[in-house]
Amino acid sequence: MNQVVAAPWKFSRLPLRTPAGHWLHVLEAGRRDAPTLLLLHGAAGSWHNFRLQIEWLQDHYRIVSLDLRGHGLSPWPGSSRVEDFVEDVVQLVQARIPGPFAIVGHSFGGCLATLVAQRLGSQVRGLALLNTAGSIPRAPLFRFLKLFARFSHWAAQIEPYWISCHGSVAHHLLWETLPAWNNWALYPGIAVPTLVLAGKRDLLIPWRSSLRMASLIKGSKSQLIEDGGHVCMWESPQLVRDHLEAWLSEVDWGGSA
């Protein structure tokens, strides 16, 4: 039996309709004939936050990921609302994902995953929501990050695979964009297999907020990582793999969107 080999990773620029000249840096990996997973990173991150997951997911899935606007190699078009990020992702789906797919979203990417699922309906077959909740609590760490957001590009010199945006972008996100994040009313309407992963030591999205979110999603599976912080993909990659594999086994890929 011939072994199916994942295609080489492909990076490209995806031009978007609005605003004029705007584009996204997009990664495509894995098997072209396999079910599609869309990976959405959080605020100040990049596609690279999922690198450890892509390395094993590519053997059985087609992977589409991106740098959100103003992150990684995607340009910052200026003042942006949550809805603008959602529209970017919807345009990416329309251009690169013709059929059903599932979404893995981390932190702010989990917020976007829920909103994209609401927009696209039955095309979205599953949600994995990592270190996220219905809103971002105004906890001490959040207030601290707001004060020092303008210097995030300095931290990026030390941790470029965790932090990947300029301080001006981080400042706008923390002061203007993220305070409008509020998905609490949407969760009772989710009807696809949903995984919620929370870190017991997450200082940005407290685990109780994540589990409250899970309690509102009918049939969701929630898991608490006892020694986990806010970036479970790097802190606990084997646990994340185990939970994602269990979730993926429940996703129904059949039929058309």
FENDACOR-V151780 format. One record per residue. PSI is psi as a letter, one per 20 degrees, with the letter a starting at -180 (NA if undefined). Layout:
[[PSI] [PSI]]
This chain:
[[p] [p] [p] [p] [p] [q] [q] [q] [p] [p] [p] [r] [p] [o] [p] [q] [h] [q] [r] [p] [i] [q] [r] [q] [p] [p] [p] [p] [r] [b] [p] [h] [j] [r] [q] [p] [p] [p] [p] [o] [r] [a] [p] [j] [b] [r] [h] [i] [h] [j] [g] [h] [h] [h] [h] [h] [h] [i] [h] [i] [q] [p] [p] [p] [r] [r] [o] [r] [p] [j] [q] [c] [j] [p] [r] [o] [i] [a] [p] [p] [r] [g] [h] [g] [g] [g] [h] [g] [h] [g] [h] [g] [g] [h] [h] [i] [n] [h] [a] [q] [r] [q] [p] [o] [p] [p] [d] [h] [h] [h] [g] [h] [g] [g] [h] [g] [h] [g] [g] [i] [c] [i] [h] [o] [i] [q] [p] [o] [o] [p] [l] [r] [a] [i] [r] [o] [q] [l] [r] [g] [g] [g] [h] [g] [h] [g] [h] [j] [h] [i] [j] [h] [h] [g] [h] [h] [h] [g] [m] [i] [i] [g] [p] [l] [q] [q] [h] [h] [g] [g] [g] [g] [g] [h] [h] [g] [g] [h] [i] [i] [o] [n] [j] [h] [i] [h] [h] [i] [i] [p] [k] [q] [p] [p] [p] [p] [p] [q] [p] [h] [k] [o] [i] [g] [n] [q] [h] [h] [h] [g] [h] [g] [g] [h] [h] [i] [o] [p] [j] [q] [p] [q] [p] [p] [o] [g] [k] [q] [c] [i] [m] [h] [h] [h] [h] [m] [h] [g] [g] [g] [g] [g] [h] [h] [g] [g] [g] [h] [i] [i] [p] [o] [i] [r] [r] [q] [NA]]
